């Protein structure tokens, strides 16, 4: 028969926590003279001090109890009361107001050179590979345009007022491709080919004045029309070429290859436009600075669409050449690339919402694929679709999925 009084005495003799923490079934940090919990709650902090049972037990260790090392005893002796004193709701962290975000491993970030060197064209059909993910995004541009009338690099408000002819032709090609069936495959190919030719024809003709003798013509409005045309034709030809390259039709792919030089030329003009717009934006150059807001919501949308279009068009041409084990031409890859990573700014639905987000929400400036700050400090809610697409090849599909699934509760408010 077990002697309960002896068992209770043994358990008490092994007690290291203070009496208040034992009664409250809370973890005790065993600080002297008072633990942190008792200090915070104004409780009396009393530690159980057992008396030595016999002098014989001490002689077995070759010395008296006073000669023992108290630090080693506290490390090796496990408190039974501490092990059993687990509250119903689990441990509570008193005094901890917020959770510190986990530090993400920056070693998973690759450079553009590393991605190009390690690119394996045979993995293109694996959507979880880096190259498969990139091709999946590029090959779906036409379908996204057909369904949403917008793209991650084409803001939904960008062409709300007027739809330029090159984009109208690209939308026609995307709509025809989306409605293709076995029965109408031949007609669809003809319609796609003709629509893509219209993209090139309409893109090569810059808008001119209707009346050269009209001295009252608003030159600023004319310049704005030309600038919008430069952007629209690059967006349209990028979508048209993505449809033709990944369609599987040899004739359409060959036509897209012939038009690559046109896209390179147009892309160079768009890079020049970006430089002028950033110079016009002032000292910050359009960077997200809370104390330097843009002139208007529309001007920021246009400039940001220009930046993102340059990145997408350049990446598209380079990936097509790499898939064919060819070296992209020097002017296909734009060395200076930048954009603003912010869902709050890109997905703002009004001018008021945009400027509120500019003042209060986080935004990250990504230049030349330097995603370090985004990877270390951004939350999933801060990333728009374009940022997610651009970041995934640099960290991998699995790492990006874990990043996007991080619970909101794990971040400080």
C-alpha positions in Angstrom: 0.0 0.0 0.0 1.3 3.4 -1.0 1.8 5.9 1.9 0.1 9.0 0.6 1.6 11.2 3.2 5.1 10.1 2.2 4.3 10.6 -1.5 3.1 14.1 -0.8 6.2 14.9 1.2 8.4 13.6 -1.6 6.5 15.8 -4.2 6.7 18.8 -1.9 10.4 18.2 -1.3 11.0 18.3 -5.1 9.0 21.5 -5.6 11.0 24.4 -7.1 8.2 26.8 -8.1 6.8 29.2 -5.6 3.6 28.3 -3.8 1.5 30.9 -5.6 2.5 29.6 -9.1 1.8 26.0 -7.9 -1.7 26.9 -6.6 -2.4 28.9 -9.8 -1.1 26.1 -12.0 1.2 28.6 -13.8 4.8 28.3 -14.9 7.2 29.9 -12.5 10.5 31.5 -13.6 11.9 30.8 -10.1 13.5 34.3 -9.8 14.6 35.4 -6.3 13.4 37.0 -4.1 10.1 37.1 -6.1 9.2 35.5 -9.5 7.9 37.7 -12.3 4.3 36.5 -12.0 4.1 37.4 -8.3 5.6 40.8 -9.0 3.1 41.5 -11.7 0.1 40.5 -9.6 1.3 41.7 -6.2 1.3 38.3 -4.7 3.4 36.9 -1.8 6.2 34.9 -3.4 7.1 32.0 -1.0 9.4 29.2 -2.0 9.2 25.8 -0.3 12.4 25.2 1.6 12.7 21.5 2.6 14.7 20.5 5.7 17.3 17.7 5.3 15.7 14.4 6.3 18.8 12.8 7.8 22.5 13.5 8.1 23.3 10.0 6.7 22.0 10.9 3.2 24.5 13.8 3.1 27.4 11.6 4.1 26.8 9.4 1.2 27.8 12.2 -1.1 30.9 12.9 0.9 29.8 16.2 2.4 27.0 18.2 4.0 24.0 19.6 2.2 25.5 23.1 2.5 28.5 22.0 0.4 26.5 21.0 -2.6 26.3 23.2 -5.7 22.8 24.7 -5.7 23.0 25.6 -9.4 23.7 22.0 -10.5 20.8 20.8 -8.3 18.4 23.2 -9.8 19.4 22.2 -13.3 19.1 18.4 -12.8 16.2 18.2 -10.4 12.9 18.3 -12.3 9.9 19.7 -10.4 6.9 17.4 -10.5 4.6 20.2 -9.7 5.8 22.1 -12.7 5.2 19.2 -15.0 1.7 18.6 -13.7 0.7 22.2 -13.5 -0.5 22.7 -17.1 -3.6 24.9 -17.4 -6.6 23.7 -19.5 -6.0 26.3 -22.2 -2.3 25.6 -22.6 0.6 27.9 -21.5 0.0 31.6 -21.3 2.7 34.1 -22.1 2.1 36.9 -19.6 3.3 40.3 -20.6 3.8 39.4 -24.3 1.7 41.8 -26.3 2.5 40.6 -29.8 4.2 37.8 -31.8 7.4 38.6 -33.5 7.3 37.6 -37.2 9.5 34.6 -38.0 12.8 35.5 -39.6 12.7 34.2 -43.2 15.8 32.5 -44.6 17.3 34.9 -47.2 19.6 32.1 -48.5 16.6 30.8 -50.5 16.6 33.9 -52.6 18.3 33.3 -56.0 19.7 35.8 -58.4 18.6 36.2 -62.0 21.9 34.7 -63.2 21.3 31.6 -61.0 17.8 31.1 -62.3 19.0 31.4 -65.9 21.9 29.0 -65.4 19.8 26.4 -63.6 16.9 26.6 -66.0 16.0 23.2 -67.4 13.7 23.3 -70.4 12.5 19.7 -69.8 10.8 20.9 -66.5 8.5 23.2 -68.4 5.5 20.9 -68.0 6.0 20.7 -64.2 4.0 23.6 -62.8 5.8 23.3 -59.4 9.2 23.9 -61.0 10.5 27.5 -61.4 10.5 27.4 -65.2 7.1 25.7 -65.2 5.6 28.4 -63.0 7.0 31.1 -65.2 5.7 29.5 -68.4 2.3 28.9 -66.8 2.0 32.6 -66.1 3.1 33.8 -69.5 1.0 31.3 -71.4 -2.1 32.4 -69.5 -1.9 36.1 -70.3 -4.4 35.9 -73.2 -6.9 34.1 -71.0 -6.5 36.6 -68.2 -7.1 39.4 -70.6 -10.1 37.8 -72.0 -11.8 37.1 -68.7 -10.7 40.1 -66.6 -9.8 42.8 -69.1 -6.8 43.4 -66.9 -3.4 41.9 -66.2 -0.9 42.0 -63.3 1.0 44.6 -65.3 -2.1 46.3 -66.8 -4.2 48.1 -64.2 -7.9 47.7 -64.4 -8.4 51.4 -64.5 -5.7 52.0 -67.1 -7.9 51.7 -70.2 -11.3 52.4 -68.6 -11.9 55.5 -70.7 -10.5 54.5 -74.1 -9.2 51.2 -75.5 -6.3 51.7 -77.9 -6.5 49.8 -81.3 -3.5 47.5 -80.5 -5.1 46.3 -77.3 -8.4 45.9 -79.0 -6.8 43.6 -81.6 -5.0 41.6 -78.8 -8.3 41.2 -77.0 -9.9 39.9 -80.2 -7.1 37.3 -80.5 -7.5 36.3 -76.9 -11.2 36.0 -77.2 -10.9 33.8 -80.3 -8.3 31.6 -78.7 -10.5 31.2 -75.6 -13.5 30.1 -77.7 -11.5 27.6 -79.8 -12.9 24.1 -80.3 -12.1 21.1 -82.4 -14.6 22.2 -85.0 -13.5 25.8 -85.4 -9.7 25.3 -84.8 -8.9 26.4 -88.4 -10.9 29.5 -88.3 -9.6 30.4 -84.9 -6.0 30.2 -86.1 -6.8 32.5 -89.0 -8.5 35.0 -86.7 -5.6 34.9 -84.2 -3.1 35.4 -87.0 -5.0 38.4 -88.4 -5.6 40.0 -85.1 -1.9 39.8 -84.2 -1.0 41.4 -87.6 -3.4 44.2 -86.6 -1.5 44.6 -83.4 1.7 45.3 -85.3 0.0 47.5 -87.9 -1.8 49.7 -85.4 1.2 49.8 -83.1 3.5 51.1 -85.8 1.3 54.2 -86.5 1.7 56.7 -83.7 -1.3 59.0 -83.2 -1.0 62.4 -85.1 -2.8 65.7 -84.9 -6.1 65.8 -86.8 -5.3 69.4 -87.8 -1.7 70.6 -87.9 -2.9 74.2 -88.4 -4.9 74.3 -85.2 -2.7 76.5 -82.9 -5.1 75.8 -80.0 -4.3 72.1 -80.0 -3.4 71.0 -76.5 0.1 69.7 -76.8 0.0 68.1 -73.4 -3.0 66.1 -74.4 -1.2 65.1 -77.6 1.9 64.0 -75.7 -0.3 62.0 -73.3 -1.9 60.2 -76.2 1.5 59.2 -77.7 2.7 58.0 -74.3 -0.4 55.8 -73.8 0.1 54.5 -77.3 3.7 53.5 -76.5 2.5 51.5 -73.5 -0.5 49.9 -75.2 1.4 48.5 -78.1 4.0 46.8 -75.9 1.3 45.3 -73.8 -0.7 44.2 -76.8 2.2 42.6 -78.6 3.4 40.8 -75.5 0.0 39.2 -75.1 -0.3 38.4 -78.8 3.1 36.8 -78.9 2.4 34.8 -75.8 -0.8 33.4 -77.4 1.1 32.5 -80.6 4.2 31.0 -79.0 2.4 28.8 -76.5 -0.6 27.9 -78.8 1.2 24.9 -80.3 0.7 26.0 -83.9 3.9 26.1 -85.9 2.8 28.9 -88.2 1.7 31.1 -85.4 4.9 30.5 -83.5 7.0 31.4 -86.5 5.0 34.6 -87.0 5.6 35.5 -83.3 9.3 34.9 -83.8 9.4 37.4 -86.8 7.7 40.0 -84.6 10.2 39.7 -81.7 12.4 42.4 -83.3 9.4 44.7 -83.4 8.8 44.0 -79.7 12.4 44.8 -78.9 12.2 48.1 -80.7 9.0 49.1 -79.0 10.3 48.0 -75.6 13.3 50.4 -76.1 10.9 53.3 -76.7 8.9 52.3 -73.6 12.1 52.3 -71.5 12.8 55.9 -72.7 9.2 56.8 -71.7 9.8 55.4 -68.2 12.9 57.5 -67.7 11.0 60.7 -68.7 8.1 59.9 -66.4 10.3 59.2 -63.5 12.2 62.4 -64.1 8.8 64.2 -64.3 7.8 62.6 -60.9 10.3 64.7 -59.0 13.1 63.9 -56.5 11.7 60.5 -55.5 11.3 59.4 -59.1 8.0 57.8 -58.3 9.3 55.7 -55.4 6.9 55.0 -52.5 7.7 57.8 -50.0 4.9 58.7 -47.6 5.9 62.4 -47.6 6.2 62.6 -51.4 2.8 61.5 -52.8 2.4 61.3 -56.6 0.7 64.1 -58.5 -2.4 62.0 -59.1 -3.7 58.5 -58.7 -3.9 58.2 -62.5 -0.3 59.3 -63.0 1.0 56.6 -60.6 -1.2 53.9 -62.2 0.3 54.8 -65.6 3.9 54.9 -64.5 3.6 51.7 -62.5 2.0 49.9 -65.5 4.9 51.1 -67.6 7.4 49.6 -65.1 5.6 46.3 -64.9 5.1 46.0 -68.6 8.8 46.5 -69.2 9.6 43.7 -66.8 7.1 41.3 -68.3 7.9 41.9 -71.9 11.7 41.6 -71.2 11.2 38.4 -69.2 8.9 36.9 -71.9 11.4 37.3 -74.7 14.3 36.0 -72.6 12.4 32.9 -71.4 11.4 32.0 -75.0 15.0 32.0 -76.1 16.2 30.1 -73.0 13.6 27.4 -73.6 15.1 26.9 -77.1 18.6 26.8 -75.5 19.5 30.1 -77.2 21.2 33.1 -75.7 18.8 36.1 -75.6 19.9 39.2 -77.4 21.5 41.9 -75.3 18.7 44.4 -75.9 16.0 41.9 -74.8 17.0 42.0 -71.2 16.5 45.4 -69.6 19.2 46.0 -67.0 17.3 48.6 -65.0 14.0 47.2 -63.8 12.0 48.5 -60.9 8.4 48.5 -59.6 6.4 49.1 -56.4 5.4 46.0 -54.5 2.1 46.9 -52.8 -1.3 45.3 -53.0 -2.8 48.3 -51.1 -1.6 50.7 -53.8 -2.2 48.6 -56.9 -5.6 47.4 -55.9 -7.0 50.7 -54.6 -10.4 51.4 -56.2 -10.5 55.1 -55.8 -8.2 58.1 -55.4 -9.2 58.5 -51.7 -8.3 54.8 -51.0 -5.0 55.2 -52.9 -3.8 58.2 -51.0 -4.8 56.7 -47.7 -2.8 53.6 -48.5 0.1 55.7 -49.6 0.2 57.3 -46.1 -0.6 54.3 -43.9 0.2 51.1 -45.7 3.5 49.5 -46.3 5.0 49.6 -49.9 8.3 48.1 -51.0 10.5 49.4 -53.8 12.0 46.5 -55.8 14.9 47.4 -58.1 16.8 45.0 -60.3 15.0 42.0 -58.8 16.3 42.8 -55.2 13.5 41.2 -53.2 15.3 41.1 -49.9 13.1 43.6 -48.1 9.9 42.1 -49.5 11.0 38.6 -48.4 12.1 39.6 -44.9 9.4 42.1 -43.9 6.3 41.9 -46.1 3.1 40.1 -45.0 1.0 38.1 -47.4 -1.6 40.8 -47.4 1.0 43.3 -48.7 1.7 41.4 -51.9 -0.3 41.9 -55.1 -0.4 39.3 -57.9 2.5 40.8 -59.9 4.8 40.8 -56.9 3.9 37.2 -56.1 4.5 36.1 -59.7 7.9 37.9 -59.8 9.1 36.7 -56.4 8.2 33.0 -56.9 11.0 32.1 -59.3 13.5 33.6 -56.9 12.4 31.5 -53.8 10.6 28.5 -55.4 7.0 27.5 -55.5 7.0 25.6 -52.2 8.6 28.5 -50.2 6.2 31.0 -51.8 3.2 28.9 -50.8 4.4 28.7 -47.2 4.9 32.4 -47.2 1.4 33.1 -48.5 -0.1 30.7 -45.9 1.4 32.5 -42.9 -1.4 33.3 -40.5 -2.2 36.9 -39.9 -2.0 36.3 -36.2 1.7 35.7 -36.4 2.4 39.4 -37.2 2.4 42.4 -35.0 -0.5 44.8 -35.7 
